[in-house]
């Protein structure tokens, strides 16, 4: 607090400081606090055994933004907050209301500085280290595997060594030609359990070398001393295999360091199914660290994998980590912070602020009304095809669109053809696929990069339909430029299956992007475009940048994807978030439901008719 000003962002890290946010909040009620939790958050049945569970939750819920490594950890945390504290939880929005505050809970997986690691791996210093390590440990013509860990019981080092012994027992052809390098960093040596683990690992290494080694071959090389960055990069480049055998891990950055250092694209990554990295790095080979025989078999598969497949897998992994690097991770946090800071103003219901909105609508020469569809104009329904635009709302929109100097646009996540059919009115601008395709009565525009990536969506949908065929309630929707995987009707035990399949297939099919909506996962091409971009494009098309001075702008939406539009429209634009619960939003106003929106649009129509000198419609004024 001595260092932070009132306007500073305070970023707390990991479990050691779980109580700190509440202590800061007590001293600085308005300080913006966010917390990144590096380790897994346990399920309720495990967490309930913790005697200090109430204090931990209260400490963490003092944050404005609480971030975990994996969506599964978010789900666990929300359940714990609900069960232990009786907090009000909105799972669709990732919000927890407790003790007078609202915390946003997100999942942003941590990463590495890909560019720096890649450059280090290509350096001359690294190549000198590679030559030194080959000579020192006789690695020429050997299959080299590496493990890099702190000496910690969660890293599965003894389990890894058991798998190595099983490899030599069941596949004797690897004796004399397979070398495993275990790079260890002693950790928390003041704690007896960690000292005991260190002795156990060192004794097991000695036993394996004594049992299986020969005069010309040392099967396990144990490196407990620090190496410089070039030495670490050399280890990663030399390794044909990298083993990550964590028993529990929020992420495990060794996996990503290995990928970033594999500039030769010759290595194979093996990742524990119990590490968060497994869910992101789908081109790695999965292992169960408790299954020594199974891990040995995967080691054989990796060691004997064809060079072409090695290169293909590593290229996919490198492409992913290059994009989802540590700077993207930071951007994810800061983007969320931007939304939350914009939302700090108290909720202002549109019905209670009619005069000020009317003054804006009637005080500008032009009006732009930009509307989401599902949850804004049409109520949310169990399946996408059931959505229907109420006739009264259709009539209001039709009359607004005919009013002089009024532009009406419908901006939806649905495909362009779908949203045009459902609204069915001429004279409007329609934006489908979150604005990747936009059309008027006589023109159509498609975002160029999305158009080029169109061929990736069909195969992705085909693979997902095949993988999720046995999952009840899931709907895979191919929208041409994007895909939506709806799970509103899917039982909760299947959600992790759906989520894993979508993220894996998105990466496998060209590195597509996955965004979360209300009971839906949206798969997009990796382009810098969203509803905010499309709103600016639509407004600028009509009047270049003069819309900022000439037009009153109204935007209404109910989903996270609409937040980009709220941020893209500076004051005095009327931005409206639909929903009655506690919502962290950048919108300046709120509406409770679609009925509120319908009444508001009728008011806007009447206000605009009056300002344009048009005789009010027969419905009468309220």
C-alpha positions as CSV (number, residue, x, y, z in Angstrom):
1,X,0.0,0.0,0.0
2,X,2.9,2.3,0.5
3,X,3.8,1.9,-3.2
4,X,0.3,1.8,-4.7
5,X,-1.7,4.9,-5.4
6,X,-5.5,4.8,-5.2
7,X,-5.7,4.5,-9.0
8,X,-3.1,1.7,-9.2
9,X,-3.9,-1.8,-10.3
10,X,-2.8,-4.3,-7.7
11,X,-2.0,-7.7,-9.1
12,X,-1.6,-10.5,-6.4
13,X,-0.1,-13.9,-7.3
14,X,-0.7,-17.4,-6.0
15,X,-1.8,-19.2,-2.9
16,X,0.7,-17.8,-0.5
17,X,-1.1,-14.5,-0.6
18,X,-4.7,-15.7,-0.5
19,X,-5.6,-13.5,2.4
20,X,-4.0,-10.4,1.1
21,X,-6.8,-9.0,-1.1
22,X,-9.2,-8.8,1.8
23,X,-6.6,-7.1,4.0
24,X,-6.0,-4.5,1.2
25,X,-9.8,-4.1,0.6
26,X,-10.2,-3.2,4.3
27,X,-7.7,-0.4,4.0
28,X,-8.5,0.7,0.4
29,X,-12.1,-0.1,-0.5
30,X,-11.8,1.3,-4.0
31,X,-8.4,-0.2,-5.0
32,X,-8.7,-2.4,-8.1
33,X,-7.4,-5.9,-7.2
34,X,-6.8,-8.9,-9.3
35,X,-5.3,-12.3,-8.4
36,X,-3.8,-15.0,-10.5
37,X,-3.9,-18.5,-8.9
38,X,-1.1,-20.6,-10.4
39,X,-2.1,-24.0,-8.9
40,X,-5.2,-26.1,-9.5
41,X,-8.3,-25.2,-7.5
42,X,-9.8,-28.4,-6.0
43,X,-13.3,-29.7,-6.4
44,X,-15.7,-29.0,-3.5
45,X,-15.5,-32.5,-2.0
46,X,-11.7,-32.0,-1.6
47,X,-11.8,-28.3,-0.6
48,X,-14.3,-28.9,2.1
49,X,-11.7,-30.7,4.1
50,X,-9.7,-27.5,4.5
51,X,-10.2,-26.0,8.0
52,X,-9.5,-22.5,6.7
53,X,-11.8,-22.7,3.7
54,X,-14.0,-19.8,4.7
55,X,-11.1,-17.5,5.2
56,X,-9.5,-18.5,1.9
57,X,-12.7,-17.8,-0.1
58,X,-13.3,-14.5,1.7
59,X,-9.8,-13.4,1.0
60,X,-10.0,-14.2,-2.7
61,X,-13.5,-12.8,-3.3
62,X,-12.2,-9.4,-2.2
63,X,-10.6,-9.3,-5.7
64,X,-12.3,-7.5,-8.6
65,X,-10.8,-10.1,-10.9
66,X,-9.9,-13.7,-9.9
67,X,-8.1,-15.7,-12.5
68,X,-7.3,-19.4,-12.7
69,X,-5.4,-21.5,-15.2
70,X,-8.2,-23.7,-16.5
71,X,-12.0,-23.4,-16.9
72,X,-12.4,-26.5,-14.8
73,X,-10.7,-24.6,-11.9
74,X,-13.2,-21.8,-12.4
75,X,-16.1,-24.2,-12.1
76,X,-14.6,-25.7,-8.9
77,X,-14.1,-22.2,-7.4
78,X,-17.6,-21.1,-8.2
79,X,-19.1,-24.2,-6.6
80,X,-17.0,-23.7,-3.4
81,X,-18.0,-20.1,-3.1
82,X,-21.7,-21.1,-3.5
83,X,-21.6,-24.0,-1.1
84,X,-19.3,-22.6,1.6
85,X,-20.3,-18.9,1.7
86,X,-23.8,-19.0,0.2
87,X,-22.6,-16.5,-2.4
88,X,-24.7,-15.6,-5.4
89,X,-23.1,-17.2,-8.4
90,X,-23.7,-16.5,-12.1
91,X,-22.0,-19.3,-13.9
92,X,-22.7,-17.9,-17.4
93,X,-21.1,-14.6,-16.6
94,X,-18.5,-16.0,-14.2
95,X,-19.5,-13.6,-11.4
96,X,-19.7,-14.1,-7.6
97,X,-21.6,-11.6,-5.5
98,X,-20.6,-11.8,-1.8
99,X,-20.4,-9.4,1.1
100,X,-21.5,-6.4,-0.9
101,X,-18.9,-7.0,-3.7
102,X,-18.9,-8.7,-7.1
103,X,-15.8,-10.6,-8.3
104,X,-15.3,-11.7,-11.9
105,X,-13.8,-15.2,-12.2
106,X,-11.9,-16.1,-15.4
107,X,-9.5,-18.7,-16.8
108,X,-6.4,-17.3,-18.6
109,X,-3.7,-20.0,-18.9
110,X,-0.2,-18.7,-18.3
111,X,2.5,-19.0,-20.9
112,X,6.1,-18.2,-21.8
113,X,8.0,-15.6,-23.8
114,X,8.1,-17.5,-27.0
115,X,10.2,-15.0,-29.0
116,X,12.9,-14.8,-26.3
117,X,13.2,-18.6,-25.9
118,X,13.2,-19.1,-29.6
119,X,16.0,-16.5,-30.0
120,X,18.0,-18.1,-27.2
121,X,17.7,-21.6,-28.7
122,X,19.1,-20.3,-32.0
123,X,22.1,-18.5,-30.4
124,X,25.7,-19.5,-30.9
125,X,26.0,-19.9,-27.1
126,X,23.3,-22.5,-27.1
127,X,25.0,-24.4,-30.0
128,X,28.3,-24.4,-28.0
129,X,26.4,-25.8,-25.0
130,X,24.8,-28.5,-27.2
131,X,28.3,-29.7,-28.4
132,X,29.6,-29.6,-24.8
133,X,26.7,-31.7,-23.5
134,X,27.0,-34.3,-26.3
135,X,30.7,-34.8,-25.5
136,X,30.3,-34.8,-21.7
137,X,27.5,-37.4,-21.6
138,X,28.1,-39.4,-24.8
139,X,24.9,-38.4,-26.4
140,X,26.0,-39.0,-30.0
141,X,23.6,-41.4,-31.8
142,X,21.5,-41.7,-28.7
143,X,17.7,-41.1,-28.1
144,X,17.8,-38.3,-25.6
145,X,14.9,-37.6,-23.3
146,X,14.7,-34.7,-20.8
147,X,12.8,-33.8,-17.7
148,X,13.1,-30.4,-16.1
149,X,11.5,-29.8,-12.7
150,X,11.7,-28.4,-9.2
151,X,12.2,-31.2,-6.7
152,X,8.6,-31.2,-5.7
153,X,6.3,-34.1,-4.9
154,X,3.7,-32.8,-7.5
155,X,6.1,-33.2,-10.4
156,X,6.0,-37.0,-10.6
157,X,9.7,-37.5,-10.7
158,X,9.7,-40.9,-9.0
159,X,6.9,-42.0,-11.2
160,X,8.8,-40.9,-14.3
161,X,11.8,-43.0,-13.1
162,X,9.6,-46.0,-12.6
163,X,8.4,-45.6,-16.2
164,X,12.0,-45.4,-17.4
165,X,12.8,-48.7,-15.7
166,X,9.7,-50.3,-17.3
167,X,11.0,-49.1,-20.6
168,X,14.3,-50.9,-20.1
169,X,12.6,-54.0,-18.9
170,X,9.9,-54.4,-21.6
171,X,11.8,-52.9,-24.5
172,X,15.5,-54.0,-24.1
173,X,16.3,-52.7,-27.6
174,X,16.6,-49.2,-26.0
175,X,19.3,-50.3,-23.6
176,X,22.5,-48.6,-24.6
177,X,20.8,-46.1,-26.9
178,X,18.4,-44.2,-24.7
179,X,19.6,-41.5,-22.3
180,X,17.3,-39.7,-19.9
181,X,18.5,-36.3,-18.5
182,X,16.8,-35.2,-15.3
183,X,17.4,-31.5,-14.6
184,X,16.4,-30.8,-11.0
185,X,16.3,-27.7,-9.0
186,X,16.3,-28.4,-5.2
187,X,13.2,-26.8,-3.6
188,X,12.2,-25.9,-0.1
189,X,15.1,-27.8,1.4
190,X,14.2,-26.5,4.9
191,X,11.2,-28.8,4.8
192,X,11.9,-32.5,5.7
193,X,9.5,-33.9,3.1
194,X,11.3,-32.2,0.3
195,X,14.7,-33.3,1.6
196,X,13.4,-36.9,1.8
197,X,12.2,-36.6,-1.8
198,X,15.6,-35.4,-3.0
199,X,17.3,-38.4,-1.3
200,X,14.7,-40.7,-2.8
201,X,15.2,-39.4,-6.4
202,X,19.0,-39.4,-6.1
203,X,19.0,-43.0,-4.7
204,X,16.7,-44.1,-7.5
205,X,18.9,-42.5,-10.2
206,X,21.9,-44.4,-8.7
207,X,20.0,-47.6,-8.6
208,X,18.9,-47.4,-12.3
209,X,22.5,-46.5,-13.4
210,X,23.9,-49.4,-11.4
211,X,21.3,-51.9,-12.5
212,X,21.2,-51.1,-16.3
213,X,24.2,-49.0,-17.0
214,X,27.4,-50.3,-18.7
215,X,31.0,-49.0,-19.1
216,X,29.9,-47.2,-22.2
217,X,26.4,-46.1,-21.3
218,X,24.9,-44.2,-18.4
219,X,21.1,-44.4,-18.7
220,X,20.2,-41.5,-16.4
221,X,22.1,-38.2,-16.2
222,X,21.2,-36.2,-13.1
223,X,21.8,-32.5,-13.1
224,X,21.0,-30.8,-9.8
225,X,23.1,-27.7,-10.4
226,X,21.9,-24.5,-12.1
227,X,22.5,-24.1,-15.9
228,X,22.6,-20.7,-17.7
229,X,19.8,-19.9,-20.2
230,X,22.0,-21.1,-23.1
231,X,22.5,-24.4,-21.3
232,X,18.8,-24.9,-20.6
233,X,18.0,-24.1,-24.3
234,X,20.7,-26.6,-25.3
235,X,19.0,-29.3,-23.2
236,X,15.6,-28.6,-24.8
237,X,17.1,-28.6,-28.3
238,X,19.0,-31.8,-27.8
239,X,16.0,-33.7,-26.4
240,X,14.2,-36.0,-28.8
241,X,11.6,-36.4,-26.0
242,X,10.5,-34.1,-23.2
243,X,8.6,-35.8,-20.3
244,X,6.2,-33.8,-18.2
245,X,4.7,-36.3,-15.7
246,X,3.1,-34.0,-13.1
247,X,0.7,-35.6,-10.6
248,X,-1.1,-32.2,-10.4
249,X,-0.2,-29.0,-12.1
250,X,-2.0,-25.8,-12.9
251,X,-0.1,-25.5,-16.1
252,X,3.6,-26.6,-16.2
253,X,5.6,-24.1,-18.2
254,X,8.4,-26.6,-18.9
255,X,6.1,-28.0,-21.7
256,X,5.9,-24.6,-23.3
257,X,9.6,-23.8,-22.8
258,X,10.4,-27.1,-24.6
259,X,8.1,-26.2,-27.5
260,X,9.5,-22.7,-27.8
261,X,13.1,-24.0,-27.8
262,X,12.5,-26.7,-30.4
263,X,13.6,-24.7,-33.4
264,X,14.7,-27.9,-35.2
265,X,11.1,-29.3,-34.9
266,X,12.6,-32.7,-34.2
267,X,11.3,-33.4,-30.6
268,X,8.2,-34.9,-29.2
269,X,6.4,-33.6,-26.1
270,X,4.8,-36.0,-23.6
271,X,2.5,-34.4,-21.1
272,X,0.7,-35.7,-18.1
273,X,-3.1,-35.8,-18.4
274,X,-3.1,-34.2,-15.0
275,X,-1.3,-31.0,-16.0
276,X,-3.1,-28.0,-17.3
277,X,-0.8,-27.8,-20.3
278,X,-2.3,-31.0,-21.7
279,X,-5.6,-29.2,-22.4
280,X,-3.9,-26.5,-24.4
281,X,-1.1,-28.6,-26.1
282,X,-3.3,-31.1,-27.9
283,X,-0.5,-32.1,-30.4
284,X,1.6,-33.5,-27.5
285,X,1.3,-37.2,-26.5
286,X,-0.7,-37.7,-23.3
287,X,0.6,-39.9,-20.5
288,X,-0.8,-41.0,-17.1
289,X,2.1,-40.7,-14.6
290,X,0.5,-43.4,-12.4
291,X,0.7,-45.9,-15.3
292,X,4.4,-46.8,-15.6
293,X,3.8,-49.4,-18.4
294,X,1.6,-47.0,-20.4
295,X,4.1,-44.2,-20.1
296,X,6.9,-46.5,-21.3
297,X,4.8,-47.4,-24.3
298,X,4.3,-43.8,-25.2
299,X,8.0,-43.2,-24.8
300,X,8.6,-45.9,-27.4
301,X,5.9,-44.4,-29.7
302,X,7.7,-41.0,-29.4
303,X,11.2,-42.4,-29.9
304,X,10.2,-44.3,-33.0
305,X,7.9,-41.6,-34.5
306,X,8.6,-40.7,-38.1
307,X,10.5,-37.4,-38.7
308,X,7.6,-36.0,-40.7
309,X,5.1,-36.6,-37.9
310,X,7.5,-35.2,-35.3
311,X,7.9,-32.0,-37.4
312,X,4.2,-31.7,-38.0
313,X,3.2,-32.1,-34.3
314,X,5.9,-29.6,-33.2
315,X,5.0,-27.1,-35.9
316,X,1.4,-27.1,-34.6
317,X,2.6,-26.7,-31.0
318,X,5.0,-23.9,-31.8
319,X,2.3,-22.0,-33.8
320,X,0.0,-22.2,-30.8
321,X,2.6,-21.1,-28.1
322,X,3.9,-18.3,-30.4
323,X,0.4,-16.8,-30.4
324,X,-0.7,-17.7,-26.9
325,X,2.5,-16.3,-25.3
326,X,3.1,-14.5,-22.0
327,X,2.2,-11.2,-23.6
328,X,-1.2,-12.5,-24.8
329,X,-1.8,-13.8,-21.3
330,X,-1.1,-10.3,-19.9
331,X,-3.3,-8.7,-22.6
332,X,-6.1,-11.1,-21.5
333,X,-5.9,-9.8,-18.0
334,X,-5.7,-6.1,-19.0
335,X,-8.6,-6.5,-21.4
336,X,-10.7,-7.9,-18.6
337,X,-9.6,-5.1,-16.3
338,X,-10.7,-2.6,-18.9
339,X,-14.2,-4.1,-19.0
340,X,-14.4,-4.1,-15.2
341,X,-13.1,-0.6,-14.7
342,X,-15.7,0.6,-17.3
343,X,-18.4,-1.2,-15.3
344,X,-17.6,0.3,-11.9
345,X,-20.3,2.9,-12.3
346,X,-23.6,1.8,-10.6
347,X,-26.2,0.1,-12.8
348,X,-28.5,2.6,-14.5
349,X,-31.8,1.2,-15.7
350,X,-33.0,2.6,-19.0
351,X,-36.5,3.0,-17.7
352,X,-35.2,5.4,-15.0
353,X,-33.1,7.5,-17.4
354,X,-35.6,8.3,-20.2
355,X,-35.2,12.1,-20.2
356,X,-31.4,12.1,-20.7
357,X,-31.5,9.4,-23.4
358,X,-34.4,11.2,-25.1
359,X,-32.3,14.4,-25.1
360,X,-29.5,12.6,-27.0
361,X,-31.8,10.9,-29.4
362,X,-33.6,14.1,-30.3
363,X,-30.5,16.3,-30.2
364,X,-28.5,14.7,-33.0
365,X,-29.3,14.9,-36.7
366,X,-29.0,11.1,-37.2
367,X,-29.7,8.0,-35.1
368,X,-28.0,4.6,-35.3
369,X,-29.8,1.7,-33.5
370,X,-27.6,-1.4,-33.2
371,X,-29.1,-4.5,-31.7
372,X,-28.1,-8.0,-30.8
373,X,-30.7,-10.7,-31.5
374,X,-30.7,-13.6,-29.1
375,X,-31.4,-12.5,-25.5
376,X,-32.0,-8.9,-26.6
377,X,-34.8,-8.9,-29.2
378,X,-35.8,-12.6,-29.0
379,X,-35.8,-14.4,-25.6
380,X,-33.2,-17.1,-25.0
381,X,-34.6,-20.6,-25.8
382,X,-33.2,-24.1,-25.4
383,X,-32.0,-24.6,-29.0
384,X,-31.0,-22.0,-31.6
385,X,-33.7,-22.9,-34.2
386,X,-36.5,-22.2,-31.6
387,X,-35.7,-18.4,-31.4
388,X,-38.5,-16.2,-32.7
389,X,-38.6,-12.4,-33.0
390,X,-41.9,-11.2,-31.4
391,X,-44.2,-9.5,-34.0
392,X,-44.6,-6.4,-31.9
393,X,-40.8,-5.9,-31.9
394,X,-40.5,-6.6,-35.6
395,X,-43.1,-3.9,-36.2
396,X,-41.2,-1.4,-34.0
397,X,-37.9,-2.1,-35.8
398,X,-39.6,-1.8,-39.2
399,X,-41.1,1.6,-38.4
400,X,-37.8,2.8,-36.9
401,X,-35.9,1.8,-40.1
402,X,-38.4,3.8,-42.2
403,X,-37.9,6.9,-40.1
404,X,-35.8,9.6,-41.8
405,X,-32.0,9.6,-40.8
406,X,-32.3,6.4,-38.8
407,X,-30.0,3.4,-39.4
408,X,-31.0,0.1,-37.8
409,X,-28.5,-2.8,-37.7
410,X,-28.9,-6.3,-36.3
411,X,-25.5,-7.6,-35.1
412,X,-25.6,-11.3,-34.2
413,X,-23.4,-14.3,-33.6
414,X,-25.7,-16.2,-36.0
415,X,-24.8,-16.7,-39.7
416,X,-25.7,-13.8,-41.9
417,X,-28.4,-15.8,-43.8
418,X,-29.9,-17.1,-40.6
419,X,-30.3,-13.7,-38.9
420,X,-31.7,-12.1,-42.1
421,X,-34.4,-14.9,-42.3
422,X,-35.4,-14.5,-38.7
423,X,-35.8,-10.8,-38.8
424,X,-37.1,-10.7,-42.3
425,X,-37.1,-6.9,-42.8
426,X,-35.7,-4.8,-45.7
427,X,-33.9,-1.6,-45.1
428,X,-31.7,-2.9,-42.3
429,X,-28.0,-3.7,-42.0
430,X,-27.4,-7.2,-40.9
431,X,-24.1,-8.4,-39.4
432,X,-23.6,-12.1,-39.0
433,X,-20.9,-14.2,-37.3
434,X,-20.2,-11.3,-34.8
435,X,-19.7,-8.9,-37.7
436,X,-17.4,-11.1,-39.9
437,X,-20.0,-10.7,-42.6
438,X,-22.2,-7.6,-43.1
439,X,-24.9,-6.9,-45.6
440,X,-27.4,-4.3,-46.7
441,X,-30.2,-4.6,-49.2
442,X,-27.9,-4.5,-52.2
443,X,-24.4,-5.2,-50.9
444,X,-22.4,-7.8,-48.9
445,X,-19.0,-7.5,-47.2
446,X,-17.0,-10.3,-45.7
447,X,-13.9,-9.7,-43.5
448,X,-11.0,-10.7,-45.8
449,X,-9.0,-12.8,-43.4
450,X,-12.1,-14.7,-42.2
451,X,-13.1,-15.3,-45.8
452,X,-9.6,-16.9,-46.4
453,X,-10.1,-19.2,-43.4
454,X,-13.6,-20.3,-44.3
455,X,-12.4,-23.8,-45.3
456,X,-11.3,-24.6,-41.8
457,X,-14.7,-24.5,-40.2
458,X,-16.4,-27.3,-42.1
459,X,-13.8,-30.0,-41.2
460,X,-13.8,-28.8,-37.6
461,X,-17.6,-29.2,-37.3
462,X,-17.3,-32.7,-38.9
463,X,-14.7,-33.8,-36.4
464,X,-16.7,-32.4,-33.4
465,X,-19.9,-34.1,-34.5
466,X,-18.0,-37.4,-34.7
467,X,-16.3,-36.9,-31.3
468,X,-19.4,-35.7,-29.5
469,X,-22.0,-38.0,-31.0
470,X,-22.5,-39.8,-27.7
471,X,-22.8,-36.6,-25.6
472,X,-26.4,-35.7,-24.8
473,X,-27.7,-32.3,-25.6
474,X,-24.8,-30.8,-27.5
475,X,-25.4,-29.0,-30.8
476,X,-22.6,-28.3,-33.3
477,X,-23.6,-25.4,-35.6
478,X,-21.6,-24.7,-38.8
479,X,-22.1,-21.1,-39.6
480,X,-19.7,-20.9,-42.5
481,X,-17.2,-18.4,-41.1
482,X,-17.5,-19.6,-37.5
483,X,-18.9,-22.5,-35.5
484,X,-21.1,-22.5,-32.4
485,X,-21.1,-25.5,-30.0
486,X,-24.2,-25.2,-27.8
487,X,-24.3,-27.1,-24.5
488,X,-27.4,-25.5,-22.8
489,X,-29.1,-28.9,-22.8
490,X,-25.9,-30.9,-21.9
491,X,-25.8,-32.5,-18.4
492,X,-23.0,-31.0,-16.2
493,X,-20.9,-34.2,-16.0
494,X,-20.3,-34.0,-19.8
495,X,-19.2,-30.3,-20.0
496,X,-15.5,-31.1,-19.6
497,X,-15.7,-33.6,-22.5
498,X,-17.3,-30.9,-24.7
499,X,-14.9,-28.2,-23.7
500,X,-11.8,-30.4,-24.2
501,X,-13.0,-31.6,-27.6
502,X,-13.7,-28.1,-28.8
503,X,-10.4,-26.7,-27.7
504,X,-8.4,-29.6,-29.1
505,X,-10.2,-29.6,-32.5
506,X,-9.8,-25.8,-32.8
507,X,-6.1,-26.1,-32.4
508,X,-5.9,-29.1,-34.7
509,X,-7.9,-27.4,-37.5
510,X,-5.6,-24.5,-38.2
511,X,-5.3,-22.9,-34.8
512,X,-8.8,-21.5,-34.6
513,X,-9.8,-19.3,-31.7
514,X,-12.4,-20.3,-29.0
515,X,-14.5,-17.8,-27.2
516,X,-17.1,-18.4,-24.4
517,X,-20.6,-17.2,-24.6
518,X,-23.8,-18.0,-22.8
519,X,-23.9,-21.8,-22.8
520,X,-22.0,-21.8,-26.0
521,X,-18.4,-22.1,-27.3
522,X,-17.8,-20.0,-30.3
523,X,-15.0,-21.0,-32.7
524,X,-13.6,-18.2,-34.8
525,X,-10.7,-17.7,-37.3
526,X,-7.8,-16.1,-35.7
527,X,-8.5,-12.5,-36.8
528,X,-8.6,-9.2,-35.0
529,X,-12.3,-8.6,-35.4
530,X,-15.3,-8.6,-33.1
531,X,-18.6,-6.8,-32.5
532,X,-16.8,-3.6,-31.6
533,X,-14.9,-3.7,-34.9
534,X,-18.1,-4.3,-36.9
535,X,-20.0,-1.5,-35.1
536,X,-17.3,1.0,-36.0
537,X,-17.2,-0.3,-39.6
538,X,-21.0,0.1,-39.9
539,X,-21.0,3.6,-38.5
540,X,-18.0,4.8,-40.5
541,X,-19.6,3.3,-43.7
542,X,-22.5,5.7,-43.4
543,X,-20.6,8.9,-42.5
544,X,-16.8,8.1,-42.2
545,X,-15.8,9.2,-38.7
546,X,-18.4,12.0,-38.6
547,X,-20.8,9.7,-36.8
548,X,-19.1,10.7,-33.5
549,X,-20.5,14.2,-33.9
550,X,-23.6,13.7,-36.0
551,X,-25.2,10.5,-34.7
552,X,-26.9,9.4,-31.6
553,X,-25.8,5.8,-31.2
554,X,-27.7,3.1,-29.3
555,X,-26.3,-0.4,-28.8
556,X,-28.1,-3.2,-26.9
557,X,-26.8,-6.7,-26.2
558,X,-26.9,-9.4,-23.5
559,X,-23.7,-11.4,-24.0
560,X,-19.9,-11.2,-23.3
561,X,-19.4,-10.8,-27.0
562,X,-21.3,-7.5,-26.8
563,X,-18.8,-6.1,-24.3
564,X,-16.4,-5.3,-27.2
565,X,-19.1,-3.1,-28.8
566,X,-19.8,-1.3,-25.5
567,X,-16.1,-0.5,-25.2
568,X,-15.9,0.6,-28.9
569,X,-18.6,3.2,-28.4
570,X,-17.5,6.2,-26.3
571,X,-19.8,8.4,-24.4
572,X,-22.4,9.7,-25.0
573,X,-23.4,6.5,-26.9
574,X,-26.3,4.7,-25.1
575,X,-24.9,1.2,-24.5
576,X,-27.3,-1.3,-22.8
577,X,-26.5,-4.6,-21.2
578,X,-29.6,-6.9,-20.8
579,X,-29.9,-9.0,-17.6
580,X,-31.1,-8.5,-14.1
581,X,-28.3,-10.2,-12.2
582,X,-25.0,-8.7,-11.0
583,X,-23.0,-8.1,-14.1
584,X,-19.6,-6.5,-14.6
585,X,-20.2,-4.6,-17.9
586,X,-18.8,-1.7,-19.8
587,X,-22.4,-0.7,-20.8
588,X,-23.7,2.6,-19.4
589,X,-27.2,1.4,-19.0
590,X,-29.1,-1.8,-18.2
591,X,-32.3,-3.5,-19.2
592,X,-33.8,-6.4,-17.2
593,X,-35.0,-8.5,-20.2
594,X,-36.2,-8.5,-23.8
595,X,-39.5,-6.9,-22.7
596,X,-37.6,-3.9,-21.3
597,X,-35.8,-3.6,-24.6
598,X,-39.1,-3.8,-26.6
599,X,-40.6,-0.9,-24.5
600,X,-37.4,1.1,-24.9
601,X,-37.4,0.8,-28.7
602,X,-41.0,1.9,-28.7
603,X,-40.0,5.0,-26.8
604,X,-37.1,5.6,-29.2
605,X,-39.4,5.4,-32.1
606,X,-41.8,7.9,-30.6
607,X,-39.0,10.3,-29.6
608,X,-37.5,10.2,-33.1
609,X,-40.9,10.7,-34.8
610,X,-41.5,13.8,-32.7
611,X,-38.0,15.2,-33.5
612,X,-38.5,14.5,-37.2
613,X,-41.9,16.0,-37.3
614,X,-43.6,12.7,-38.1
615,X,-47.2,12.1,-36.9
616,X,-46.8,9.6,-33.9
617,X,-48.0,6.0,-34.7
618,X,-51.4,4.9,-33.6
619,X,-50.2,3.1,-30.5
620,X,-50.1,6.4,-28.7
621,X,-47.5,7.9,-26.5
622,X,-46.6,6.7,-23.0
